[in-house]
Amino acid sequence: MPSIRKTPTALIKILEQVAKALRRDRFFLFNSLISTLPRPVNVLDVGGRQKFWEDMNFTEEADINLTILNVEKVEVTKPNFRSLVGDARKIPDLKSQEFDVVFSNSVIEHVGDYQQQSQMVEEIKRLGKRYFIQTPNYFFPIEPHFLFPCFQFFPLYLKVFILLNFGAGWYKKVDNRQEAIEIANSITLLTEQKVKSLFPEATIYKEKLFGLTKSFVAYSGWKKQ
């Protein structure tokens, strides 16, 4: 497991507040879409947590059933939530078109290279009648996980050097070179072109920060787009 900072630094706390504001704007869009659907609604959240939905004031929606899929069991306490363990790239236990909506927030960049990301997208489209997928922009100048200017553009050896000697963002300094390599290679950010190639039928919404595109939201299958 990567060495994640349990106590955020002051910079991380500030950036988290910015990210939270963007999530709220994003969720306003999502809520405007889901409000058009007949109830009850079955939602699959790929890679999420109940806390995200709590922060969005969504946990009291009794006529919306939320299934949270993650690589490990996550705690759910609400009656309309359930937790499943699985790999987003292949979920054989779930039926095709089982969900009204597949939702995913900042997950696809963590599943591997472009081929593996394509596998996740295929599963999203198989499982859901609609989808709403967010991912950070490769070209935004501050890498959102390492919180280091232009970190995503650095060669591997420089990323490893930073992780071994300083740590970066949410990742603490590590002592093992192989662990540093795995952390550096664990995130594959997407460009707008690649998002469009993965979701050619989707509407692409661009989230802006300081006039720059910070992330993309791809959504499709909704009557109002």
JOZI-V710493 format. One record per residue. N is the residue number from 1. OMEGA is omega in whole degrees, -180 to 180 (NA if undefined). D_FIRST is the distance of its C-alpha to the first C-alpha in whole Angstrom. Layout:
N_OMEGA_D_FIRST ; N_OMEGA_D_FIRST
This chain:
1_178_0 ; 2_178_4 ; 3_-177_7 ; 4_177_8 ; 5_177_12 ; 6_178_13 ; 7_-177_17 ; 8_174_18 ; 9_180_20 ; 10_179_24 ; 11_-180_23 ; 12_180_20 ; 13_179_23 ; 14_-179_25 ; 15_176_24 ; 16_178_22 ; 17_176_26 ; 18_-179_27 ; 19_180_24 ; 20_178_25 ; 21_178_29 ; 22_178_28 ; 23_-180_26 ; 24_176_29 ; 25_179_32 ; 26_-177_29 ; 27_175_30 ; 28_176_33 ; 29_180_34 ; 30_-178_32 ; 31_178_34 ; 32_178_37 ; 33_-175_36 ; 34_179_35 ; 35_179_38 ; 36_-174_40 ; 37_174_39 ; 38_-179_41 ; 39_0_39 ; 40_180_38 ; 41_177_35 ; 42_-176_32 ; 43_171_28 ; 44_176_25 ; 45_-179_22 ; 46_176_20 ; 47_-174_16 ; 48_178_18 ; 49_176_18 ; 50_-177_22 ; 51_178_21 ; 52_-178_22 ; 53_174_25 ; 54_179_26 ; 55_180_26 ; 56_179_28 ; 57_-174_31 ; 58_-172_30 ; 59_-180_30 ; 60_178_33 ; 61_-172_34 ; 62_-178_35 ; 63_172_36 ; 64_-179_33 ; 65_-175_31 ; 66_173_27 ; 67_-179_25 ; 68_179_21 ; 69_179_19 ; 70_-179_15 ; 71_175_12 ; 72_-179_12 ; 73_177_15 ; 74_-176_16 ; 75_171_19 ; 76_-176_22 ; 77_-178_26 ; 78_-176_28 ; 79_-179_31 ; 80_177_30 ; 81_168_26 ; 82_-177_25 ; 83_176_21 ; 84_176_20 ; 85_180_17 ; 86_180_17 ; 87_-176_16 ; 88_-178_18 ; 89_-180_20 ; 90_-176_22 ; 91_-173_22 ; 92_-177_25 ; 93_-179_26 ; 94_-175_27 ; 95_175_31 ; 96_179_32 ; 97_-179_33 ; 98_-174_32 ; 99_175_31 ; 100_-178_33 ; 101_167_30 ; 102_-177_27 ; 103_175_25 ; 104_-174_22 ; 105_176_21 ; 106_-180_19 ; 107_-171_17 ; 108_179_18 ; 109_-178_17 ; 110_-170_13 ; 111_179_15 ; 112_-177_16 ; 113_-175_19 ; 114_179_22 ; 115_179_23 ; 116_175_20 ; 117_177_21 ; 118_178_24 ; 119_177_23 ; 120_-180_22 ; 121_178_25 ; 122_179_27 ; 123_177_25 ; 124_-178_26 ; 125_177_29 ; 126_-172_30 ; 127_-172_29 ; 128_173_30 ; 129_178_34 ; 130_175_33 ; 131_179_29 ; 132_-170_28 ; 133_179_25 ; 134_175_24 ; 135_-180_22 ; 136_179_22 ; 137_179_25 ; 138_-173_24 ; 139_174_27 ; 140_-169_27 ; 141_178_27 ; 142_178_24 ; 143_-168_20 ; 144_-180_19 ; 145_-180_15 ; 146_176_16 ; 147_-177_19 ; 148_-179_21 ; 149_173_24 ; 150_-178_24 ; 151_-177_21 ; 152_-179_21 ; 153_-176_24 ; 154_171_23 ; 155_-175_23 ; 156_-176_19 ; 157_-180_20 ; 158_175_21 ; 159_-180_18 ; 160_178_16 ; 161_-180_19 ; 162_-179_18 ; 163_180_14 ; 164_-173_15 ; 165_-174_18 ; 166_-165_18 ; 167_-178_15 ; 168_176_16 ; 169_-179_16 ; 170_-175_13 ; 171_178_11 ; 172_173_12 ; 173_179_13 ; 174_-177_11 ; 175_-174_13 ; 176_-176_12 ; 177_-180_14 ; 178_177_12 ; 179_179_9 ; 180_178_11 ; 181_-180_13 ; 182_178_10 ; 183_-178_9 ; 184_-177_13 ; 185_-173_13 ; 186_-177_11 ; 187_178_14 ; 188_180_18 ; 189_-177_20 ; 190_171_23 ; 191_176_27 ; 192_-180_30 ; 193_-179_31 ; 194_176_28 ; 195_-180_28 ; 196_179_31 ; 197_178_31 ; 198_-176_28 ; 199_-174_31 ; 200_-178_34 ; 201_-170_36 ; 202_163_34 ; 203_-179_35 ; 204_177_33 ; 205_-178_33 ; 206_176_32 ; 207_-174_30 ; 208_172_32 ; 209_-176_31 ; 210_178_34 ; 211_-180_35 ; 212_178_32 ; 213_-179_30 ; 214_-180_27 ; 215_-180_26 ; 216_170_27 ; 217_176_28 ; 218_179_29 ; 219_-176_31 ; 220_178_34 ; 221_-178_36 ; 222_179_38 ; 223_180_41 ; 224_180_41 ; 225_NA_39
